[in-house]
Amino acid sequence: MNLVLPIPDDIAASLGANGDIVRQALEGLALESYRAGRLGKAELRRMLGLERLEVDGFLRAHDVYDPITFEDVERDIRDLQSLRL
């Protein structure tokens, strides 16, 4: 699907000054959709044309991290305790 966004020329010029405005818009839409839970990592990867390992880097670069639950922390503690010799 192709999408047309009406943006005033002067604003488009200032937004596009640091790179490709089309890519910026695509990444912004993908990022916000992922944050809102409307896209998973696989869809995010496909939408942005990223390799599997690039998705986590993209998310970290935008300060988006997988949520950590209390159960995750407890499991990590148990795993670390089991490694003691």
N, CA, C and O atoms as CSV, one atom per row, in Angstrom:
chain,resi,resn,atom,element,x,y,z
A,1,MET,N,N,0.838,-1.167,0.000
A,1,MET,CA,C,0.000,0.000,0.000
A,1,MET,C,C,0.890,1.239,0.000
A,1,MET,O,O,1.896,1.295,0.707
A,2,ASN,N,N,0.520,2.196,-0.773
A,2,ASN,CA,C,1.188,3.494,-0.773
A,2,ASN,C,C,0.303,4.477,-0.047
A,2,ASN,O,O,-0.923,4.405,-0.135
A,3,LEU,N,N,0.916,5.387,0.663
A,3,LEU,CA,C,0.196,6.350,1.488
A,3,LEU,C,C,0.699,7.743,1.155
A,3,LEU,O,O,1.903,7.960,1.019
A,4,VAL,N,N,-0.219,8.680,1.026
A,4,VAL,CA,C,0.148,10.073,0.763
A,4,VAL,C,C,-0.210,10.885,1.992
A,4,VAL,O,O,-1.343,10.856,2.472
A,5,LEU,N,N,0.789,11.618,2.495
A,5,LEU,CA,C,0.580,12.467,3.664
A,5,LEU,C,C,0.690,13.920,3.255
A,5,LEU,O,O,1.739,14.348,2.773
A,6,PRO,N,N,-0.366,14.684,3.437
A,6,PRO,CA,C,-0.269,16.112,3.095
A,6,PRO,C,C,0.468,16.873,4.206
A,6,PRO,O,O,-0.050,17.030,5.312
A,7,ILE,N,N,1.668,17.336,3.901
A,7,ILE,CA,C,2.485,18.099,4.840
A,7,ILE,C,C,2.881,19.394,4.141
A,7,ILE,O,O,3.375,19.358,3.014
A,8,PRO,N,N,2.675,20.528,4.786
A,8,PRO,CA,C,3.090,21.793,4.166
A,8,PRO,C,C,4.573,21.755,3.777
A,8,PRO,O,O,5.398,21.198,4.501
A,9,ASP,N,N,4.897,22.346,2.638
A,9,ASP,CA,C,6.244,22.266,2.083
A,9,ASP,C,C,7.321,22.736,3.048
A,9,ASP,O,O,8.376,22.112,3.155
A,10,ASP,N,N,7.058,23.839,3.755
A,10,ASP,CA,C,8.089,24.348,4.653
A,10,ASP,C,C,8.349,23.389,5.819
A,10,ASP,O,O,9.487,23.247,6.265
A,11,ILE,N,N,7.306,22.738,6.307
A,11,ILE,CA,C,7.477,21.768,7.391
A,11,ILE,C,C,8.156,20.514,6.862
A,11,ILE,O,O,9.039,19.965,7.520
A,12,ALA,N,N,7.756,20.056,5.689
A,12,ALA,CA,C,8.393,18.884,5.078
A,12,ALA,C,C,9.879,19.130,4.854
A,12,ALA,O,O,10.696,18.231,5.056
A,13,ALA,N,N,10.229,20.331,4.442
A,13,ALA,CA,C,11.636,20.660,4.217
A,13,ALA,C,C,12.432,20.583,5.516
A,13,ALA,O,O,13.549,20.067,5.532
A,14,SER,N,N,11.866,21.088,6.594
A,14,SER,CA,C,12.602,21.045,7.859
A,14,SER,C,C,12.647,19.633,8.427
A,14,SER,O,O,13.636,19.264,9.060
A,15,LEU,N,N,11.615,18.844,8.221
A,15,LEU,CA,C,11.612,17.459,8.699
A,15,LEU,C,C,12.563,16.587,7.893
A,15,LEU,O,O,13.198,15.684,8.438
A,16,GLY,N,N,12.659,16.852,6.622
A,16,GLY,CA,C,13.486,16.036,5.750
A,16,GLY,C,C,14.927,16.487,5.663
A,16,GLY,O,O,15.720,15.900,4.927
A,17,ALA,N,N,15.275,17.524,6.407
A,17,ALA,CA,C,16.631,18.054,6.338
A,17,ALA,C,C,17.669,17.055,6.829
A,17,ALA,O,O,18.815,17.089,6.380
A,18,ASN,N,N,17.288,16.166,7.743
A,18,ASN,CA,C,18.243,15.216,8.307
A,18,ASN,C,C,18.115,13.827,7.703
A,18,ASN,O,O,18.545,12.857,8.327
A,19,GLY,N,N,17.554,13.697,6.540
A,19,GLY,CA,C,17.432,12.379,5.921
A,19,GLY,C,C,16.154,12.247,5.127
A,19,GLY,O,O,15.515,13.236,4.767
A,20,ASP,N,N,15.799,11.016,4.865
A,20,ASP,CA,C,14.652,10.695,4.037
A,20,ASP,C,C,13.364,10.794,4.851
A,20,ASP,O,O,13.137,9.990,5.756
A,21,ILE,N,N,12.533,11.760,4.537
A,21,ILE,CA,C,11.296,11.992,5.296
A,21,ILE,C,C,10.333,10.814,5.165
A,21,ILE,O,O,9.579,10.529,6.096
A,22,VAL,N,N,10.349,10.136,4.034
A,22,VAL,CA,C,9.472,8.978,3.852
A,22,VAL,C,C,9.876,7.869,4.821
A,22,VAL,O,O,9.021,7.246,5.450
A,23,ARG,N,N,11.178,7.626,4.939
A,23,ARG,CA,C,11.659,6.599,5.867
A,23,ARG,C,C,11.368,6.997,7.306
A,23,ARG,O,O,11.001,6.149,8.119
A,24,GLN,N,N,11.524,8.264,7.627
A,24,GLN,CA,C,11.222,8.747,8.980
A,24,GLN,C,C,9.754,8.504,9.327
A,24,GLN,O,O,9.438,8.066,10.433
A,25,ALA,N,N,8.877,8.786,8.396
A,25,ALA,CA,C,7.445,8.590,8.632
A,25,ALA,C,C,7.128,7.106,8.799
A,25,ALA,O,O,6.354,6.728,9.679
A,26,LEU,N,N,7.724,6.267,7.955
A,26,LEU,CA,C,7.501,4.827,8.039
A,26,LEU,C,C,7.990,4.284,9.377
A,26,LEU,O,O,7.287,3.510,10.027
A,27,GLU,N,N,9.195,4.685,9.795
A,27,GLU,CA,C,9.733,4.221,11.076
A,27,GLU,C,C,8.893,4.714,12.247
A,27,GLU,O,O,8.666,3.972,13.202
A,28,GLY,N,N,8.434,5.953,12.181
A,28,GLY,CA,C,7.594,6.492,13.249
A,28,GLY,C,C,6.287,5.727,13.373
A,28,GLY,O,O,5.862,5.400,14.481
A,29,LEU,N,N,5.651,5.443,12.256
A,29,LEU,CA,C,4.404,4.683,12.271
A,29,LEU,C,C,4.638,3.273,12.802
A,29,LEU,O,O,3.865,2.781,13.624
A,30,ALA,N,N,5.700,2.626,12.336
A,30,ALA,CA,C,6.003,1.266,12.774
A,30,ALA,C,C,6.313,1.235,14.267
A,30,ALA,O,O,5.837,0.355,14.984
A,31,LEU,N,N,7.103,2.186,14.731
A,31,LEU,CA,C,7.500,2.237,16.133
A,31,LEU,C,C,6.298,2.452,17.050
A,31,LEU,O,O,6.148,1.752,18.052
A,32,GLU,N,N,5.461,3.397,16.718
A,32,GLU,CA,C,4.280,3.667,17.549
A,32,GLU,C,C,3.287,2.504,17.502
A,32,GLU,O,O,2.622,2.216,18.497
A,33,SER,N,N,3.185,1.844,16.361
A,33,SER,CA,C,2.303,0.678,16.260
A,33,SER,C,C,2.823,-0.466,17.115
A,33,SER,O,O,2.039,-1.192,17.728
A,34,TYR,N,N,4.148,-0.633,17.159
A,34,TYR,CA,C,4.746,-1.672,18.016
A,34,TYR,C,C,4.516,-1.332,19.488
A,34,TYR,O,O,4.115,-2.190,20.274
A,35,ARG,N,N,4.772,-0.081,19.856
A,35,ARG,CA,C,4.566,0.350,21.250
A,35,ARG,C,C,3.128,0.131,21.697
A,35,ARG,O,O,2.880,-0.236,22.846
A,36,ALA,N,N,2.182,0.354,20.794
A,36,ALA,CA,C,0.762,0.217,21.119
A,36,ALA,C,C,0.292,-1.235,21.087
A,36,ALA,O,O,-0.849,-1.532,21.440
A,37,GLY,N,N,1.176,-2.137,20.661
A,37,GLY,CA,C,0.818,-3.548,20.623
A,37,GLY,C,C,0.068,-3.968,19.372
A,37,GLY,O,O,-0.475,-5.071,19.316
A,38,ARG,N,N,0.032,-3.102,18.366
A,38,ARG,CA,C,-0.659,-3.446,17.122
A,38,ARG,C,C,0.247,-4.210,16.155
A,38,ARG,O,O,-0.234,-4.835,15.210
A,39,LEU,N,N,1.557,-4.157,16.395
A,39,LEU,CA,C,2.526,-4.905,15.600
A,39,LEU,C,C,3.414,-5.709,16.538
A,39,LEU,O,O,3.771,-5.242,17.619
A,40,GLY,N,N,3.763,-6.901,16.125
A,40,GLY,CA,C,4.768,-7.687,16.826
A,40,GLY,C,C,6.120,-7.447,16.172
A,40,GLY,O,O,6.221,-6.692,15.205
A,41,LYS,N,N,7.155,-8.086,16.696
A,41,LYS,CA,C,8.498,-7.898,16.140
A,41,LYS,C,C,8.591,-8.388,14.700
A,41,LYS,O,O,9.272,-7.776,13.878
A,42,ALA,N,N,7.910,-9.486,14.392
A,42,ALA,CA,C,7.970,-10.010,13.023
A,42,ALA,C,C,7.357,-9.014,12.033
A,42,ALA,O,O,7.905,-8.793,10.953
A,43,GLU,N,N,6.230,-8.420,12.399
A,43,GLU,CA,C,5.588,-7.438,11.517
A,43,GLU,C,C,6.431,-6.168,11.410
A,43,GLU,O,O,6.543,-5.576,10.336
A,44,LEU,N,N,7.017,-5.760,12.525
A,44,LEU,CA,C,7.891,-4.587,12.528
A,44,LEU,C,C,9.069,-4.817,11.583
A,44,LEU,O,O,9.428,-3.940,10.798
A,45,ARG,N,N,9.663,-6.000,11.667
A,45,ARG,CA,C,10.787,-6.351,10.811
A,45,ARG,C,C,10.397,-6.299,9.341
A,45,ARG,O,O,11.115,-5.727,8.521
A,46,ARG,N,N,9.261,-6.896,9.012
A,46,ARG,CA,C,8.797,-6.900,7.612
A,46,ARG,C,C,8.492,-5.499,7.124
A,46,ARG,O,O,8.856,-5.129,6.007
A,47,MET,N,N,7.822,-4.718,7.962
A,47,MET,CA,C,7.419,-3.368,7.561
A,47,MET,C,C,8.631,-2.490,7.255
A,47,MET,O,O,8.605,-1.678,6.330
A,48,LEU,N,N,9.696,-2.663,8.045
A,48,LEU,CA,C,10.874,-1.820,7.876
A,48,LEU,C,C,11.963,-2.458,7.017
A,48,LEU,O,O,12.981,-1.831,6.727
A,49,GLY,N,N,11.739,-3.722,6.608
A,49,GLY,CA,C,12.728,-4.396,5.778
A,49,GLY,C,C,14.019,-4.683,6.523
A,49,GLY,O,O,15.103,-4.613,5.943
A,50,LEU,N,N,13.910,-5.006,7.801
A,50,LEU,CA,C,15.079,-5.286,8.630
A,50,LEU,C,C,15.354,-6.774,8.701
A,50,LEU,O,O,14.454,-7.591,8.505
A,51,GLU,N,N,16.593,-7.121,8.981
A,51,GLU,CA,C,16.954,-8.505,9.271
A,51,GLU,C,C,16.532,-8.810,10.703
A,51,GLU,O,O,16.318,-7.895,11.499
A,52,ARG,N,N,16.412,-10.096,11.032
A,52,ARG,CA,C,15.965,-10.491,12.371
A,52,ARG,C,C,16.760,-9.825,13.487
A,52,ARG,O,O,16.181,-9.322,14.450
A,53,LEU,N,N,18.066,-9.821,13.362
A,53,LEU,CA,C,18.903,-9.283,14.428
A,53,LEU,C,C,18.899,-7.755,14.490
A,53,LEU,O,O,19.329,-7.179,15.489
A,54,GLU,N,N,18.428,-7.104,13.452
A,54,GLU,CA,C,18.401,-5.643,13.423
A,54,GLU,C,C,17.221,-5.054,14.192
A,54,GLU,O,O,17.264,-3.892,14.597
A,55,VAL,N,N,16.182,-5.838,14.394
A,55,VAL,CA,C,14.970,-5.323,15.043
A,55,VAL,C,C,15.254,-4.855,16.469
A,55,VAL,O,O,14.850,-3.757,16.852
A,56,ASP,N,N,15.946,-5.681,17.256
A,56,ASP,CA,C,16.239,-5.291,18.633
A,56,ASP,C,C,17.093,-4.034,18.682
A,56,ASP,O,O,16.885,-3.176,19.540
A,57,GLY,N,N,18.047,-3.918,17.776
A,57,GLY,CA,C,18.875,-2.715,17.710
A,57,GLY,C,C,18.049,-1.487,17.368
A,57,GLY,O,O,18.251,-0.418,17.944
A,58,PHE,N,N,17.125,-1.636,16.438
A,58,PHE,CA,C,16.235,-0.529,16.074
A,58,PHE,C,C,15.413,-0.092,17.283
A,58,PHE,O,O,15.289,1.101,17.559
A,59,LEU,N,N,14.857,-1.061,17.998
A,59,LEU,CA,C,14.044,-0.735,19.170
A,59,LEU,C,C,14.886,-0.075,20.260
A,59,LEU,O,O,14.462,0.915,20.857
A,60,ARG,N,N,16.075,-0.616,20.523
A,60,ARG,CA,C,16.957,-0.011,21.543
A,60,ARG,C,C,17.340,1.415,21.163
A,60,ARG,O,O,17.412,2.291,22.025
A,61,ALA,N,N,17.585,1.651,19.878
A,61,ALA,CA,C,17.958,2.987,19.418
A,61,ALA,C,C,16.849,4.004,19.667
A,61,ALA,O,O,17.097,5.208,19.734
A,62,HIS,N,N,15.623,3.502,19.803
A,62,HIS,CA,C,14.477,4.370,20.062
A,62,HIS,C,C,13.950,4.214,21.491
A,62,HIS,O,O,12.811,4.571,21.793
A,63,ASP,N,N,14.811,3.669,22.364
A,63,ASP,CA,C,14.478,3.499,23.794
A,63,ASP,C,C,13.209,2.689,24.022
A,63,ASP,O,O,12.409,3.005,24.903
A,64,VAL,N,N,13.034,1.653,23.229
A,64,VAL,CA,C,11.904,0.734,23.402
A,64,VAL,C,C,12.480,-0.621,23.793
A,64,VAL,O,O,13.262,-1.217,23.053
A,65,TYR,N,N,12.080,-1.094,24.966
A,65,TYR,CA,C,12.594,-2.354,25.491
A,65,TYR,C,C,11.431,-3.283,25.793
A,65,TYR,O,O,10.321,-2.840,26.089
A,66,ASP,N,N,11.705,-4.580,25.714
A,66,ASP,CA,C,10.684,-5.557,26.074
A,66,ASP,C,C,10.377,-5.393,27.558
A,66,ASP,O,O,11.286,-5.181,28.361
A,67,PRO,N,N,9.110,-5.489,27.923
A,67,PRO,CA,C,8.763,-5.358,29.348
A,67,PRO,C,C,9.340,-6.514,30.160
A,67,PRO,O,O,9.382,-7.654,29.698
A,68,ILE,N,N,9.778,-6.203,31.367
A,68,ILE,CA,C,10.317,-7.212,32.270
A,68,ILE,C,C,9.340,-7.368,33.423
A,68,ILE,O,O,8.971,-6.393,34.077
A,69,THR,N,N,8.929,-8.597,33.660
A,69,THR,CA,C,7.988,-8.866,34.746
A,69,THR,C,C,8.730,-9.296,36.000
A,69,THR,O,O,9.911,-9.640,35.952
A,70,PHE,N,N,8.038,-9.272,37.098
A,70,PHE,CA,C,8.596,-9.745,38.362
A,70,PHE,C,C,9.007,-11.206,38.236
A,70,PHE,O,O,10.030,-11.617,38.784
A,71,GLU,N,N,8.213,-11.989,37.515
A,71,GLU,CA,C,8.529,-13.397,37.304
A,71,GLU,C,C,9.824,-13.565,36.514
A,71,GLU,O,O,10.589,-14.496,36.769
A,72,ASP,N,N,10.074,-12.677,35.563
A,72,ASP,CA,C,11.325,-12.718,34.805
A,72,ASP,C,C,12.518,-12.511,35.737
A,72,ASP,O,O,13.517,-13.225,35.647
A,73,VAL,N,N,12.407,-11.541,36.622
A,73,VAL,CA,C,13.493,-11.254,37.561
A,73,VAL,C,C,13.710,-12.437,38.504
A,73,VAL,O,O,14.847,-12.835,38.756
A,74,GLU,N,N,12.621,-12.991,39.019
A,74,GLU,CA,C,12.743,-14.152,39.912
A,74,GLU,C,C,13.423,-15.326,39.200
A,74,GLU,O,O,14.280,-15.990,39.784
A,75,ARG,N,N,13.049,-15.584,37.950
A,75,ARG,CA,C,13.655,-16.665,37.188
A,75,ARG,C,C,15.146,-16.410,36.980
A,75,ARG,O,O,15.957,-17.329,37.094
A,76,ASP,N,N,15.506,-15.168,36.676
A,76,ASP,CA,C,16.912,-14.831,36.494
A,76,ASP,C,C,17.699,-15.036,37.787
A,76,ASP,O,O,18.825,-15.532,37.757
A,77,ILE,N,N,17.121,-14.663,38.897
A,77,ILE,CA,C,17.788,-14.859,40.192
A,77,ILE,C,C,18.003,-16.343,40.450
A,77,ILE,O,O,19.095,-16.751,40.845
A,78,ARG,N,N,16.969,-17.158,40.229
A,78,ARG,CA,C,17.102,-18.609,40.420
A,78,ARG,C,C,18.179,-19.190,39.509
A,78,ARG,O,O,18.980,-20.023,39.932
A,79,ASP,N,N,18.189,-18.743,38.261
A,79,ASP,CA,C,19.197,-19.233,37.316
A,79,ASP,C,C,20.606,-18.868,37.776
A,79,ASP,O,O,21.517,-19.693,37.715
A,80,LEU,N,N,20.779,-17.641,38.232
A,80,LEU,CA,C,22.106,-17.214,38.698
A,80,LEU,C,C,22.518,-17.974,39.956
A,80,LEU,O,O,23.680,-18.350,40.109
A,81,GLN,N,N,21.566,-18.196,40.850
A,81,GLN,CA,C,21.877,-18.938,42.078
A,81,GLN,C,C,22.262,-20.381,41.762
A,81,GLN,O,O,23.111,-20.952,42.447
A,82,SER,N,N,21.667,-20.968,40.758
A,82,SER,CA,C,21.978,-22.348,40.398
A,82,SER,C,C,23.372,-22.486,39.796
A,82,SER,O,O,23.902,-23.596,39.737
A,83,LEU,N,N,23.970,-21.402,39.353
A,83,LEU,CA,C,25.296,-21.450,38.738
A,83,LEU,C,C,26.427,-21.387,39.765
A,83,LEU,O,O,27.589,-21.613,39.429
A,84,ARG,N,N,26.085,-21.083,41.003
A,84,ARG,CA,C,27.136,-21.019,42.043
A,84,ARG,C,C,27.786,-22.367,42.207
A,84,ARG,O,O,27.103,-23.389,42.257
A,85,LEU,N,N,29.087,-22.379,42.289
A,85,LEU,CA,C,29.826,-23.635,42.440
A,85,LEU,C,C,30.288,-23.831,43.861
A,85,LEU,O,O,30.927,-24.838,44.169
